[in-house]
Amino acid sequence: MPIPGIEALTCFNTVFVANKPNNGAGSKVSPFRRFLEDVADADARNKRLIVVGGNGLVYSLDGPLELVDGVHIIGGFENNFAPAPANKPVFINNNDATTINAFAARAINVEQTTHLKNVELRTKFATTPAANTFGLWAENTNGLVLTNVTLSPGRGGAGVPGAAGGT
């Protein structure tokens, strides 16, 4: 199913990422090998669409995937960018396992239509007692559109001993 508004984007507005042997320039014929960990960088360069190709790709991020207003992230393609909806890249936050709240992705103040499609979002298991894990934290996000997104937060932290009861 086409995504309204994305058809108008050109290759000049798009970054391509695939599991290729060499890192490219981000074009369809020469895609990046690694996902842009800082989506804001794509926003700063006026890139409105990030297309992720390849099967079984796992992108280890140094924090949550930060969704940016108007920057779409679409998976579900082969390495040559032929459609393959079952190819869902996985984005995993590897660094927040020791914090009280671990997020696989965050969307804050996303007001423009912003699509996240055919991806999986994960966190590691929490290692801090009573810590929480979240697949997606969305705050003030009237424009966020999720399609075929799997949220797989890791196990939360172990509980902590309760206070002694009253008599």
C-alpha positions as CSV (number, residue, x, y, z in Angstrom):
1,M,0.0,0.0,0.0
2,P,1.5,3.4,-1.0
3,I,2.2,5.9,1.7
4,P,0.6,9.3,1.0
5,G,3.2,12.0,0.5
6,I,6.2,9.7,0.1
7,E,5.6,9.3,-3.7
8,A,6.5,13.0,-4.2
9,L,10.0,12.4,-2.6
10,T,12.9,12.0,-4.9
11,C,16.3,10.3,-4.5
12,F,17.6,13.7,-3.5
13,N,15.4,13.5,-0.4
14,T,16.1,9.8,0.4
15,V,18.9,7.9,2.1
16,F,19.3,4.2,1.3
17,V,20.8,1.6,3.7
18,A,21.4,-2.0,2.9
19,N,23.6,-5.0,4.0
20,K,26.3,-4.6,1.3
21,P,30.0,-5.5,1.5
22,N,31.1,-1.9,1.2
23,N,29.8,1.4,2.7
24,G,28.5,3.6,0.0
25,A,27.3,7.2,-0.3
26,G,23.6,6.6,0.7
27,S,22.2,6.4,-2.8
28,K,20.1,3.5,-4.2
29,V,23.0,2.2,-6.2
30,S,25.6,2.8,-3.5
31,P,23.8,2.5,-0.1
32,F,25.2,3.1,3.3
33,R,26.1,-0.1,5.1
34,R,25.1,1.1,8.5
35,F,21.9,2.8,9.6
36,L,22.2,6.5,10.4
37,E,22.1,6.3,14.1
38,D,21.3,10.0,14.3
39,V,18.1,10.5,12.3
40,A,18.4,14.2,13.1
41,D,21.5,14.2,10.7
42,A,19.2,13.1,7.9
43,D,16.8,15.9,8.9
44,A,19.6,18.5,8.9
45,R,20.5,17.4,5.3
46,N,16.9,17.6,4.2
47,K,16.6,13.9,3.8
48,R,12.9,13.0,4.4
49,L,13.0,9.2,3.8
50,I,15.3,6.5,5.0
51,V,14.8,3.2,3.1
52,V,16.3,0.1,4.7
53,G,17.0,-3.0,2.6
54,G,18.2,-6.4,3.4
55,N,17.0,-9.5,5.4
56,G,17.8,-10.1,9.0
57,L,19.6,-6.8,9.6
58,V,20.2,-5.9,13.2
59,Y,21.3,-2.3,13.9
60,S,22.9,-1.9,17.3
61,L,22.3,1.7,18.4
62,D,24.1,3.7,21.1
63,G,20.7,4.8,22.5
64,P,17.1,4.8,21.4
65,L,16.1,5.4,17.8
66,E,15.1,9.0,17.9
67,L,12.2,9.6,15.5
68,V,12.2,13.1,13.9
69,D,9.2,15.1,12.7
70,G,8.7,14.4,9.0
71,V,11.6,11.9,8.5
72,H,10.1,8.5,7.5
73,I,11.9,5.2,8.1
74,I,10.7,2.3,5.9
75,G,12.0,-1.3,5.9
76,G,10.7,-4.3,4.0
77,F,13.1,-4.5,1.0
78,E,15.8,-6.7,-0.4
79,N,19.4,-5.5,-0.7
80,N,18.6,-4.2,-4.2
81,F,15.5,-2.4,-2.7
82,A,12.9,-4.7,-4.4
83,P,9.9,-4.9,-2.1
84,A,10.0,-7.7,0.5
85,P,7.6,-6.8,3.4
86,A,8.9,-9.8,5.5
87,N,12.4,-8.3,5.7
88,K,12.1,-6.2,8.9
89,P,15.3,-4.6,10.0
90,V,15.7,-4.7,13.8
91,F,16.9,-1.6,15.7
92,I,18.2,-2.4,19.2
93,N,19.2,0.0,21.9
94,N,22.2,-1.6,23.4
95,N,23.2,1.0,25.9
96,D,20.3,1.8,28.2
97,A,20.1,-1.6,30.1
98,T,21.5,-0.1,33.3
99,T,19.2,3.0,33.4
100,I,15.8,3.1,35.1
101,N,14.0,3.5,31.7
102,A,15.3,1.9,28.5
103,F,13.6,2.9,25.2
104,A,14.0,1.1,21.9
105,A,12.7,4.3,20.1
106,R,11.4,7.7,21.1
107,A,9.1,10.0,19.3
108,I,8.6,13.4,20.9
109,N,6.7,16.3,19.3
110,V,6.2,14.5,16.0
111,E,3.4,16.6,14.5
112,Q,4.0,16.2,10.8
113,T,3.0,12.9,9.2
114,T,5.9,10.6,10.0
115,H,5.8,7.0,8.9
116,L,7.6,4.1,10.6
117,K,7.0,0.9,8.6
118,N,8.2,-2.7,8.5
119,V,10.7,-2.5,11.3
120,E,11.2,-4.1,14.8
121,L,12.3,-2.1,17.8
122,R,14.1,-3.8,20.7
123,T,15.9,-3.1,24.0
124,K,18.2,-5.3,26.0
125,F,17.0,-6.8,29.2
126,A,17.1,-4.3,32.1
127,T,19.9,-4.9,34.6
128,T,18.9,-2.3,37.1
129,P,16.3,-3.4,39.8
130,A,12.8,-2.1,39.1
131,A,13.9,-0.7,35.7
132,N,11.4,-0.4,32.9
133,T,11.8,-1.2,29.2
134,F,9.7,0.4,26.4
135,G,9.5,-0.6,22.7
136,L,8.4,3.0,21.9
137,W,7.9,6.1,23.9
138,A,5.6,8.5,22.1
139,E,4.8,12.0,23.5
140,N,2.9,14.7,21.6
141,T,3.0,12.6,18.4
142,N,-0.2,13.3,16.5
143,G,1.7,12.7,13.2
144,L,3.3,9.3,13.9
145,V,2.0,6.5,11.8
146,L,3.1,2.9,12.6
147,T,2.6,0.2,10.0
148,N,3.8,-3.4,10.6
149,V,6.0,-2.4,13.5
150,T,7.0,-5.0,16.1
151,L,7.8,-3.7,19.6
152,S,10.1,-6.0,21.5
153,P,11.2,-4.4,24.7
154,G,13.5,-6.5,26.8
155,R,12.5,-7.9,30.2
156,G,12.2,-5.3,32.9
157,G,14.4,-5.2,36.0
158,A,13.8,-7.5,38.9
159,G,11.6,-6.2,41.6
160,V,12.9,-4.7,44.8
161,P,12.0,-5.8,48.3
162,G,8.9,-4.1,49.7
163,A,8.6,-2.2,52.9
164,A,7.6,-4.0,56.1
165,G,3.9,-4.2,56.6
166,G,2.0,-2.5,59.5
167,T,0.8,-4.4,62.5
